[in-house]
Amino acid sequence: MAKYLQFLRKKNNYTQEYLAKKLDISRQAVSNWETGTAIPDLDVLLKISKLYDVTINDILEPKIQPQRIADFEQLSTLPQQELKAVLKQFDIHSLVIALMGASPEINSLCENLFPHINFETIRNSIGRVRIEAVEDMQNQIISMINLQAAQISARLYT
């Protein structure tokens, strides 16, 4: 549910702060939902369902299909337009952190998708990053790709 709430927010291009204001709650509450440390109460779930035009059941039990990809190195198996659309949902620093643990092939793929971004300069400005942070960002990107695929699949069958 946490990843699904994050997916819905990012799909609508909302920041956590914007969503919090729209729902009349704290930004920290939104963050807690998206990290899985809390869940929205019933009246907020109703507001969320109306805002995103999904049912409360969809929020509580997202119908997630089998994983589209299971590993960050499988990014190259996705159509480039679809991959770019998902990666654009992340800020550039998060993407660069995820790429710090990726193969040269995946780094090159992302650099080609975003030719206007100087990845080397951003890498240098970030400096060293803990491997856990790299893995966390890679897993967030993988989750977003799989959620996006599930959303597309669900629309095809409804």
N, C-alpha and C positions, 0 to 999 in steps of 0.2 A: 504494500500500500504506500509506503514512503516513497519509493521510486516512481510510482504512478502519479502521486501528487506532484512530485517534482517535474515529471514529464508534462503533466497538464499545464502547470505554471509556465514552463519554458516554451511549450508549444504556442501559448498565447502571448509570448513575449512580455510576461510580467516579471518584475523583480519581486523578491520576497517582501520588500517594503511596500510596493504598490499593492500587492495582494492583501497584505495585512491591513492597509488603509481601507481597501475595498470591502473587506470583511469586518472591519472595526475591531481588530484584534492586534496583538503585538507582533512585530517582525520575528521575535524570538519564538513565538508559538508556531509560526510557519516553518522556521528552521527546525524546531523540534519534531514536527510532523515528517519533514523530509529526511531527517536522520533516523527516524523510527523510535525516538525516545518518548514520543507522546502521540496521541491520536486526537483528531478534532472531536468535540462533543457533538451531539445530535443536531442542535440548531445550526452550528457552523457547517456540518456536513450537508445540511439542506441548502444553505447558501452556496456552498461550493458546487453542489450538483446543479443548481440553477445557473450559476455563473458559467460553468463549463458545458452545460447541456448534456450531462451524463446522470445516470441513476446513482443513488446512494449505494446500491449493491455493486455497481461498477467500481466505485471508489473502494469499498471494503473488500471486494473480491475481484480484482482486475483479472480479466480473461486473457492471460498471457500465454501465447502459443509457445511451442518449443523454441529454444534459443536460435536466433538467426546466426549469431556468431558466439563463440565461447572464449575467444582469445583475441587480444588486441592486435596480434599479427595477422588476423583474418580480415582486417580492414580492407586489404587489397582485393578481397573477393566481392566487395560491394560495388554497385554502380557508382561512379564518381559523383554524379549529381545528387544522389541520395545521401552519400557519405558527407558531401559538403554541406547539405542542408542540416544534417544532425550536428556536425562539428561547429557550425555557426551558432548553435545554441549555447556554446561554451565560450567564456571569455578567452582571449588569446593566451594569457598567462597559464590558465588551466590546461589548454591544449599543449602548450610547450612543455609543461611539467610532465604530461602523459607521454609525450614524444621522447623525453629523456631516457626512458627505458625501452624504447622501440628500436627495431632494426633500421639500418640505413635505408632500406627499401620503403618502409612505412614513413620515415622522415621525409624522404624525397617525394613520396606520393602527396603528403600534406603540404609540403612546400609548393608543389605544382598546383594544388587546389587553391592556394592562397598566395599567388605570386607577388602581391603588393605588400606582404608582410615580411619583414626581415627577421626570420626565426633566429639566426645566429646572435643578433644584437639582443633580442629578448632573452635567449638562453644565458648570455653573459650577464645581463642585468639581474636575472633571478639568482644565478650562482648555484651553489650546491643545494640539493633537496634530498630529504630522507627517502629511502626506497619505498617506505610505506605510503608516502604522499604520492609518489609516482604510480604505484599500484592502485591506490584509491581513485586517482583521476582516470586511469585506464579502465577500471571497473565501472565508474560512472558513465563513461562514454559507451562501453559495451552495453550497459543496462539501457541507456537511452536508445541505442540502435535497436535492441530487442523489443523495447516498448513501442517504438515507432513502427516496427514491422508488425507487431501484434495489433496496433491500431489500424493499420492498412488492411490487414487480414480480416479484422472484425467488420470493417466497413464493406468488404467484398461479400461477406456472408450474411449481412443483415438487410 
